[in-house]
Amino acid sequence: MQRLAEENPDEAEFIAIDDQPEEAESEPWHSLYWRAWDALRFDRQFGAFGGETPIPYAAISQYARDNDIIGADFSLFRRMLSAIDDEWLEHVARKQKEAET
């Protein structure tokens, strides 16, 4: 979100950026998973009345094949990407619930 705000300074005030805990520091290896999630996040199904499904296995698997992520590396890649996606889905669900109240 921070990058989005920096790229769109006129809209930055409308982009909600959560405060990041001090202990949450980004490591260079994180970018592999964030780039993958960003590329795949719209491959999911979206409900007609809101809600999102997890990124499908087929999309994750194809992305991994396209990027030569195989074997044990694929297993770790899938778990990490799924962890990011699970957090996103929880975030979306919280936001929808807040909007309903």
N, C-alpha and C positions, 0 to 999 in steps of 0.2 A: 504494500500500500504506500509505503514511503516513496518508493521509486515512481509509482504512479503520480503521487502528489508533486514530486520534483519535475516530472515530465509535463505536468499540466498545472502550472502555478496559479492560473486563473480559477481553476476548480478546486484547488488544494483545500480550501476551507470547508468544502462539502465532503471531502474524503475522510472518513473516520479512521484514524490511526491509533490503535491501542498502544499504551505505554508498554515498552518492552522491559521485562525484569532485568536488573543489572547483570545477573548471572547468565542471561541468555545472550551468548555471543555467537556470531556466525563464523563457521569454519569454511575454508575453501572447498572441502569435499561436499558440503551441503548443496552447493550449486547444481550438482548432477541431479539431485532429487527434485529441487525446486524447478529446474528447467523442464524436467520430465513431467512434473505435475502441471506446470503451466501449459505444456503442449497437449496434455491429455484431459484436462479438466472439463472440456466441453464435449468429450466423447461419451459422457454419461447420458442417461435418460432423465428428462425433466418432467415432473408431473404437471398435468393441466391445471391443477389447483395449488401449485407450489410443491416443494419437495424435490429432492434430487436422489438418484441412486449412486452407489459407488461406481468408480471408473471400472468398466468391464475388464475381466482377465484378458480377453482377446486383444484389447487395445494396449494393455500393459505389455503383453507378450510380444506383440508386433513392434512396439517401440523398442523393446529390448533387443529383438533380432536386428532391427534396423541400425542399432548402435553397438552391435557385437557384445551384448551383455548376456553371458551364457553360464550354465552350470550353477555352481554355488553363488556366483556373483548375481545371477538372475534371482535366486531365492532371496538374497539380502535386498536386492533392488525392489522386488515386489513387496516385501515386508515394510521397507522404509516408505515407499510410495503409498502403500495402503495406510500407514500410520498418519501421514500428512493428510491424505484424503479423509480419513475418519475424523480428524480434528476439524477439517473444513465442514463436513456434514453436520457435526455437532454445532459448529458456529452458525450455520445456516438455520438449523432447527431452533436454536435459541433466538435468533433474530426474528424468525417467523412467529414464534410464541410471543415475543415482546410486542410485535406488531398487532397481534390479535387482542392484546389486553389494553 
